[in-house]
Amino acid sequence: MTAVNWTKLRDEFPTLARWTYLDTARKSVPPRCQERSMQDYWRDIAETAGVDAWSAVNVADTRGIMARLLGAIPAEIAFTKNTTEGLNIAAHAFDLQPGDNIVLTDMEHVANVWVWKHWEARGVEIRYAKNRGGRLPLEVFLEQMDGRTRVVSTAYITYGNGYRVNLPELGAACRAQGARLVVDGVQAAGVLAAPLHSLGADIIAIGGHKNLFGLTGLGLLYCREELVDEIRTPFLKAPAAKGSPQASAHLKSQFDYVRTAHRFEGGNPNFLGLRVLRDSARFIESVGLQNIEDRVRELSTCCMTELKAAGLPVLTPEPWAERAQIVSFAAPEAGGLMDVLREKHRVIVNVKDGAIRMSLGFANNEDDIGRAIAAIREELGGR
């Protein structure tokens, strides 16, 4: 594996020269390639009337690059507005009947609850796997699953304390019981190196604005190839017949709905967002996802160690297999502390579930962690 000059890479993130930014789980601060992408997009429109900016070939190119980066095939990737839209597609994708049930968890972002609620009016029960001390081991899902469970939907990495669900294990359990596995994957994309096709999920929804360094308003949906033709899309056109001329039309036009995950898209795509996402994916590839995961592991472990040394109760599980970039800790009056850290110390963190959430990207460094914890200790009375 090629060694990475993390100090040099940090220079690609100008925000980090002015702020101690530890909130990538909300939004990532952009690398310079995002600025260049937007400038190129505008220049093309101004100089060539959009010959490249609005190109369907570029849409297909972006689809291929994202598939390669994330470990899928292009036919499994659809572009969406965000994670919620992807989850909403999944929440209308299956033919459920009264008496069936859907299993969620009690650690979900509200977006992965709201989209399923419409089923309750149709006689479908929604159950919740209950966490055990901030963890969601396989047993808590199995406790809620039975012969009428049709869908299990969970975050890969929970938005609050950052617990990482063992998706391959859960996916195997779902297949054994004939249930579909739907995943909110936004916190993992661009952080963990595991290919999407290795996770055992049927559908994974991902927003592009966190560690994929895209713009808000563009995300993607992974749908396992074998399932693409089968799932219901009541608000979109049905897939074209296999072997028909329309089945290859996606190579030439973004407006054809075909036998690939592309059928989940409708109308004009976010051309600017796609350009940014494509160039950001190339930037991520140049660093290497495994390098990124290793660096995030190193930094998040350092953060947890320093928090514990400061006597602060860490809520994120310690084993790497159970976490990723998020480190959460309990603090009195967390909301007020978050505001003071920003206004007085230029330290950006967040509050989720009443706790301080720190989330790190590969462009952070140990000095960021040290400054943040020193500021926290100062505001908490030197503890």
N, C-alpha and C positions, 0 to 999 in steps of 0.2 A: 504494500500500500504506500502510495506517494506521501511524503511528509508535507504538511501544510504550514505555510507561514501565516499563523493566525493574526499576528500583529499587522502585517501588510493587508490582510483581508479586512481588518477592522477599518482601515482607511476608506473602504468602499461604502461605509455607513456614516455619512457626515453628522447625523443626529447625535451619534455617540461621542463626538468631540465636545458636545455642549450639555448633554444630559446623561444621567445614569439610568438607562432604560431597561427595566426588568419586567416588561409587560407584553411579551410576544404572544402570550395566550389570548390577548384581546386583539391587538393589531401589531404587526411587525413594522418597525421603521424600515424604509426602503433602502436598498443598495443603489448605487449610482446607475446601474444598468436600467433601472426603472425610469429614471429621468431621461436617459438616452433614448429609450424606446418611445417615450411620449414625444420627444423632439423629432425623432425620425418619422413618426406617424404624421405629425403636423406638417413636416417638410414635404412629405410625399403628397399630401392633399394640396398644399399650396403650389407645388411645382409640377406635379403630373396629374392633377385632378383625381387622385386616389387610385391610380392604377395598381399600386401594391397595397395600400391601406385597406381596401375593401375586397381583397382577393380571396376567393373561396379556396384557392390553393394554399394560402397561408393558414386558413382555418384547419384544413386537413393536415398541414405540416405541424401545427400546434398540437393537434390531437395525437399525432404520432410521437412527438417529443414527450408529451405528458404521459402517454402510455409507457414509453421506454423508461422514463424517470421513476414512475411509481410501480412498475412491475405488472403491466397488463398488456392487452393488445388494443390497437386503435378501435376496433369494433366494439369494445367494452366501455368506451369513454364517451360520455355526453357532456356538453357544456351547459351549465345552469347559472342562475344568479348568485347562489350561495348555498350553504349547507342546508338551510331550512327548505329551500325549493327542492333540493334533492331528496330530503326526507319526506316531503309532501308527495312527490312522485311515488316513492316507495309505499307511502301510507294509503295510496289508492290503487296499488298494483295487484292486489290479491283478491280473489273471489271468496270472501269470508261469509260464513252463514251464522244465523242465530245459534248461540250455544258454543261457538268457537271462542277462543281467548287469545289475547296478545299479551306478551310479557315484556314490560319495560323495567326500569330500575328506579330506586328512590334517590339516585344520584345524577339523574339526567338534567341537562339543560332544558329549560321549558320548551324550546323548539322541538325537542324530541318527545314531548308529551302532547302539546297542542295538536300536532298533525294527525294523531291517532284518535283523538277524542270523538270524532264524528262516527266512529264505529259503535259507540255505546248506544246511540239512538237506533241502531239496527240489531240490537240484541247480542252484540259481541262484548265480552267481558275484557276489561283491561286490568291486568294484575301487575304488581310491582315486586321485583326481587329486592329484598331488604338487605342493606349493607351490614357487614359485621365489622365494626370498628373502623369504618372508612374503606373497607375492602369489599370486593364483589367476586368472591371465589365461585367456582362452578356450582357448588352446592346450593347457593342462594337462588340460582336460576332453576336448578332441578326441582327445588321445593315448590316452585310455582308452575312448572310445566306438567302437562298431562297429555292424554290422547287427543284432546281438542285444542291444543296449542298450535296455532298456525304460523305465528310470527313471533320472533324474539328481536327486540331492538334495543341497542345499548351503545353508549359511547365507547370508543376504543380507549381513549384517555379521558377521564372525567374532567369536566371544566373546573371543579372546585379544588379538591386536594390532589388532583393529578393521578389518581389510581389508574393503572393500565390493566384492562381486562385481557385475560388469556383467550384471544379470539380463536386460534386453532382448536383449542380444547372445547370451547363453547360451540364452535361451528360443527365439530364432530358430533356433539350431543344433539344439536338441532337436526342434523341429517338423520341420526338414528331414530328420531321421533317424528320425522317428516315435517319439521318446521323450517321456515325460512329465517335467515339471520340478516338483519338490516343494521348497519353500523353508521354512527356519527364519527367520521374519521378526521375531522378538521384539525384536532390538536396533534395528531400524529404525522400528518403529511409534511414532508420536508424536515422531519426530525428523526424518525425511525427508518431504518433501511430495509425492513421486511417488505418484500413485494406484495402488492395487493392480492395477487392470485394465490399466495401462500397462507392467507388469513382464514380461509374457510367461510368467508361471508358471501352472501348472494348479492347484496347491494351495499355500496359504501358512498356516503355523501360527504363532500369535501368543499369547503370554501377556500378561495384562493388568496385571501388577504392576510393570512397569518404567516406561517413559515415557508410558504411557496412564493412570497414576495410579490403577489399580484395586487390588483386594485380591488377595492370593495365593489361588489356588483358582478363578480364573475367567480364561478366555482365549477366543480365538475362532479359527475356521477359515474361511479363504476358499477356496471351490471355484469355479472358473470355471463359469459357468452352463451352458454346453454339455456339461459333464462330469458335472454333478450326478446325472443319472439313470443314468449308465453305470457308475460305479465300484462295486465290490463293498463291501458292508458286512455281513460274515458275522455280526456280533454285534448288528445292528440290523434293524428291519423294512424290507422292500423298499419302494420308492416307490409311492405310489398311482397309479392309472391317470390319465393326463392327461385333464382335463375332468370327472373324477368329483367328487362333493361333498366327498370328503376332501381334494382338492387345494387347497381354500381354507380348510380347517379351522384352519390355523395362525393365522388372524385371530382365532379365538375360544378356542383351547385350546393349551397347550404340550405336550399329550400325543399329538398326531396326527403321524404321520410321512408326509410329503408330497413332492411333486416340487420341493422346494427343498433347499438345504443344511441346512435344519431337520431333515431326516431323519437326520442324524448325531447328533442329540441324543437322550437317553433319560431319562425320568423327570423329577422336579422339578428345575428349574434352581436356580442359586444366586441367589435373589431379592435378598438383600442386596448381593451382589457386582454384580448387574446394575444396581441402583440407583446404586451408587457409580460404576460404569463409565459409566453414562449421564450423570451429573452432571459427572464428570471430562471426558468428551468435550465437553460443552458449554463447560466451562472452556477446554479446548484450542482449541476453535473460536473462542472470544472473543479468544484471543491470535493465532491464525492459524498454520497449519502452516508456511507459507512464512516467516513471521516467526521461528518457532521454529528452522527449519533454518538461516536466516541467522545467528541469534544463536549457535547451537551451532557453526557454522562459525567464527565470529569468536572464540569462547572457546577452542575446541580448537586453532585456529591460534596463538593467544596462548600457550597451554600448551606447544605444541611448540617455539615460538620460545624461551620461557624455559628449557625443559629443555635445549635445545641450547646456549644461552648459558651454562648451568651446567656444560656439559661432559658431560651425561648422554646416553648413546646411545639415541635414539628408534627404536623398532622399527615404529612405525606409518607407512605410506606418507604422503608429503607432499601429493600432489594431492588436492583435495577429492573428486573423482570416485572415489577409491579409499579413502575413509575416512568417518567420521561423528563420533560423540561420544566414541569411545574413543581414548585416547592411552596407548601402552605404552612403557616404557623398561626397559633392563637395569640391574640394581643388584645388588651383592653381598649375599648373605643376604637376599633379598627378603622372605621370610616374617617374619623378625625385624624388619626395617625397618617392615613394615606394622603390626606389633603396637606398636612404639614410637611410631609416628606417631599411632596412636589413643590410647594410654594417656598419653603425655606432651604431645602437641600438639593433641589433639582433631581430628585430620585423618583422614578415612576414605577409604582407597583399598583396592585388592584386589591379589591376586597370581594371575596366570594364566600357565601355561606357564613358570613360573620367573621372570617379569618383573612389575614393578609396573604395574598397570593403573589409570589414572585415567580416569574417565568423567564427562562434564559434562552438566548440564541447563541449560535456558534461565534458571533462577532463580539459577544460580551467577553470579559476577562475577569481574573481574580481581583483586580483593583475595583471593578464595579461592585463586586460582592462585598469587599471590605468597606467601601464608602457607604453602601446601603446599610450594612449592619451597624456601622459606627453611628450613622444618623438615627437608626432605630433605637439603639441603646441610649443615645443622648435624649431622645424624646420620651423614653420610658424611664428616665431618672437614673441612667447610668448602670442599669442592671446588666 
